[in-house]
Structure formats: C-alpha cells, structure tokens
C-alpha cells in the first residue's frame, strides 16, 4: 500500500450508492477498498474505478459471515475510513401483521449485525489511524421521531426498524469511543434510485453518496454520535 494515501473501505461498494462513495473518496485521493460478495461485480467496479483514476482494490467481503469479515480484516495493513454501506430491505411484505420473522432476521443480520461484525473486526486498524472515521449508512425511515410525527416511508416491520436499531448501535459506538480520535456517525443518503427500491428514488446514487463522503472526511473537531443528511442533523 502507498503509505502516503489514506485508506478507506466501503462495504457494498460494487454498485449504487456504495460505488459512488468509493468513487468520491477516490477522487479525494483515498486508496479505496471495494467490499462486496460477488467477485464478478467487485472486479468490474474496481476496473471502472481504476479507469477513472481511482486507486481502488477489491476486498472479498460478506458482512453476514464471520469468516469472510475476519479474512477481509486480515488482508489490510492500514485503514483510516470505514463506511458501512451494505444493506438490504429484507423483502416483502413488511406490514407487521403479515411480515415473516425470517424477513426481519435477514434485515437485522445485514443492516445491524453486519455493521457490528465489520466494525469490530476493523477497529484495531482504525485505532492505529491518525484520523479514523466510521460512517454507518442509515435512513430517515429509521428516525423514530419522524415516524411518530407522521408517515415517513411505507409501513415497514423489517427495514425501517433495522435502521432504527443501527442508529442506536451507532450512538453506542460513539459513546464507547468518545475518548478516542475515532468519529462515528450515521448518514442518510435520501431516496436514491437504486436496485434496493427498484430504482424508484428521485435522487441519484452520487447525490446519496455525498453525506457519507462528508462524514468520512470530517475534521478532527467534527461531530461524533450524530445522525445527518444533506440538510443537517436528523432527529433520532
């Protein structure tokens, strides 16, 4: 690895918002690890990023697998930024009276436990960084405040609660790491057109990536334990 370049790892970076986060950080001079399960799509994303001038490399990574995450962490020598972007909706239906419990389990396994699994595995590398940042990609549908004030997205007993859970975990990491130089925040990309929602979103993946790039490059006196979108603070 080039010692002078900061290193970032983005999970689920083979497409959509994750790819744009990798591209954005790469354009700022970061060496970017493209974390993804599929070797074919991972290699294609790396090739596209490299063609665009990004110093990118592939990281085989299934956030639901202890073995995969452990191997990924062992493959890196340095890490300055971790963006936990990989996520799933969990499938339909998601009305609480109809949802299958396995749908909820799947959403929590990837969107919450996957974040904990990856973060803990890479923490030793982050602790060695001069300016480590952890960004958890959440959603405003996970805001209990906004949900209670009115409709915030469709009725969801798996995806939205998993993002509320992720927000709570983000806050706990920030509390535990408050006496370190690691800044931990959650970011909402907005309703972006990706395969996660059948490309129904009104924002582009590049627009959605902006908040992650901002939080990944916060100054040393930046916030920690917050939830943000492009407009500022999002209530928990």
N, C-alpha and C positions, 0 to 999 in steps of 0.2 A: 504494500500500500504506500501511497505517497504521503510521507509524514506531514507535509505542509497543508494538506487538504483535510478539512473536517469531513467526517464520515456520517452519513445518515442511512438509516434502514427504514423502509416503508413497507408495511405488510399489505398484501392485496394490491401490489403496485403494477400488476401486469395489464391493467385496463382501467378505464373510468377515472374517477377522482384520484385514486392511488397513483395511477400513471402520471397524472398531471402534477401531483405533489412531487413525485420523483423528478419530473422534468423541470419544475420550478426551482427546486433545491439545486439541481444540477446546473441550471443557468446561473445560480449564485456562486458556483464554484465548489459545491459539495461533491464528494465522491458518494454515489448513491447505490445502495443495495436494493435490488428489486426482489422483494419477498413474494413468493407465490407458490402454489402447489403444483400447477401444471408446468412441466418442463417446456412444452412447446410454446405456450403463451408467454412464459417467463423469458425464454430465449428471444422470442420475437420482440418483446418490449425492450429488452436490453439492446438488441440490434438497432431498433428505431431510435432509442435514446442516444446511443453512441454515434449514429449517423447525424444526429442533431448537435453533436459536440459535447454531450454529457459524458462524464467519466462514470459509467454505470457498470454494475456487475450483478449477476444473478445469485440469489440466495434461495435454495430449495427450502420451503417453509410451509408447513401445515400447522396453523395455530391451535388446532384441536389435538395435536399429537405431542406428547411429552418427548418422545424420541426425536421427532423432527425438529422441535424447538431447541432441544439440547444440542443437536448436531449443528444447527444454524449458529447458535451462540459460540460454539467451539471453532467455527470456521472464520470468525472475525478476530482481528487483533486490536481493533480500536472501534469505538462508537461514540459519537457526540450527540446524535439526534435519533430518537426512536419515534416513529409515527405509527401508532396502532390504528390502521385504517381498515383492515379486513373485517367484513361484516356480512350478515345475511338477514333477510326478512323473516325467514322461518317457514314461509309457505302460508297457504290459506286453507280454511277460513280462520279468522282470528277474533271473531266475536267470543267473548269469554264464556258464553253458554254453549258454543259449538267447537271451540278450539281443542285440538288433540294435544294431550300433555307432551307428546314427543315433539310437537311443533315448538312449544315453549322451551323444552330442554335443548333443542337444536339452536335456537336463537341465543340462549344464555351461554351455551358451550362455546360458540364462536365469539359473540359480541362482548362477553364478560370474562368467562374463564380463560378464553384465548388471550385476552389482554393481560390478565394476571400472569398467565403462564409465560408469555413472551417477555413482559416487563421484568419479571423476577429473574429470568434466565440471562437477560442482557444488563441487569443492574451493575454487576461487577465492572463491566466495560464502561458504562456510563459514569460510575463513580470516579473512574480514572481520567475523565474528560475535564478540561478547564471550564467548559460552559455547556453542561449537559441539559438537554431538553427532552421532555416526554409529552407527546401530543396524542390524545385519545379522540378519535373522530366519533362524535356523538350526533345528536339530532334534537331539534327543539321539541319533537314529539316526546322526548324523554323529560321535558320540563313539567314537573307536577304542578307548578304554579300556573303555567299556561294551559295545561289540560283542565285544571279546576276552574279557570276563568272562562272557558268556552272551548269550542271544538278546535283541536289542534291536530289535524290529520285524521285519518279514518279510525274507527274503533279497532283497537289492537291489544290483544292479550299476550302477545309474544314479543314483537319487535319493539314497540314503544316502552313497555316495562323493562326490556333488556337494556335500553338506553338510559332509563332512569337508574337502573342498577349500576351501569357503567359510570354514570355521573357520580353516584355515591362512592364507588370504588376510587374514582379519580380524586375525590376530595380526601379520602383516607390516605392515599399515597402522598398527597401534598402535605397533609398533617404530619405523617411519619418522617418525611424527607425535608421538612421545613428548615431544619438546622444545617442542611447541606446546600450545595450550589445547584442542585437539580430542581428545575422548574417543571411542574406538572400541571397541565391544563387540558380541558376538554374544548373541542371546537365543533360548531355546526356548519356544514357546507351549504345548507339551504336545499331546496327541492331541485336537484340536478337531474338532467336526462341521462340516466344510466340503465344498465340491464337490471339493476336492483328493483326498479319501478316500471320496467317495460318502456323506458325512455319517455315517460310522460312528464318529466320535470321541465321547468321553464328556465332553469339556469344551466350553463354549460359546465362540464367537469372542471375546466380550467378556472371558472369563477368559483366553483366549490372548493377548489384546492387552495385558494388564496388565504383562507383563515388558518389552515394548517401550516402554510409556509410562514405566515406572520408569527404564529405561536412557536414555531420551530426556531425562529431567528430572533427571539426576544433578547433584549439587553440583560445584563446581569441583574439589574434592579427591576426587571419586569415582574409581572404578577405570577403567582402560583396558586393553585387551588381554585381556579376560576373556570367559568363556562362562557364562551364567547362565540359570536357570529360576526359578520361583516359590520353590523351596526353597533357592536359593543357587547356589553355584558348581557347574558341571557339568564333570567332567574332560574334557580334550581327547581 
